[in-house]
Amino acid sequence: MSLFNLFGKGKNDQNKPEFKFNDPENKAVFTCNHVVDEKCPILYASHDTDGDWQFLCGGNDHTEENAKLISLKNAVELDNTLNELFEMPIGVGAERNGIGEKWEPFRL
C-alpha cells in the first residue's frame, strides 16, 4: 500500500475535474447566486482588465445581492467546460447559449 493510499490521497484524483488555468486554484472569482445555487448554467465569462474572472448565468437582472465570491477551482468544479477558457486573455469576455455550445469571444 502506498503512503498516498494510507492517508486517502489519490483515491478520488481520477474523479476530480481537470484544472487548466494558470491562476491559482484558490483565486477568488465573481459569480452570481443563480450559478452557485445550481439553478442556471454559466453562460457568460469575462477576464476583466484588472485580471479578475467573472462566471455568470448571463441574465441581465443582477443586483449587488446576487454577487458571490468562490474560488476558481470551485467554478471549474461547477462547470468543467470553463477549462476551455483557460487561455482567454485579460480584457476579453465570452458568451454561449448553453453548456456544450461554442464560446463566442468579445473584447470588453
C-alpha positions, 0 to 999 in steps of 0.5 A, a space after each residue: 500500500 502506498 503512503 498516498 493510499 494510507 492517508 486517502 490521497 489519490 483515491 478520488 484524483 481520477 474523479 476530480 475535474 481537470 484544472 487548466 488555468 494558470 491562476 491559482 486554484 484558490 483565486 477568488 472569482 465573481 459569480 452570481 447566486 443563480 450559478 452557485 445555487 445550481 439553478 442556471 448554467 454559466 453562460 457568460 465569462 469575462 477576464 476583466 482588465 484588472 485580471 479578475 474572472 467573472 462566471 455568470 448565468 448571463 441574465 441581465 437582472 443582477 443586483 449587488 445581492 446576487 454577487 458571490 465570491 468562490 474560488 476558481 477551482 470551485 467554478 471549474 468544479 461547477 462547470 468543467 467546460 470553463 477549462 476551455 477558457 483557460 487561455 482567454 486573455 485579460 480584457 476579453 469576455 465570452 458568451 454561449 447559449 448553453 453548456 456544450 455550445 461554442 464560446 463566442 469571444 468579445 473584447 470588453 
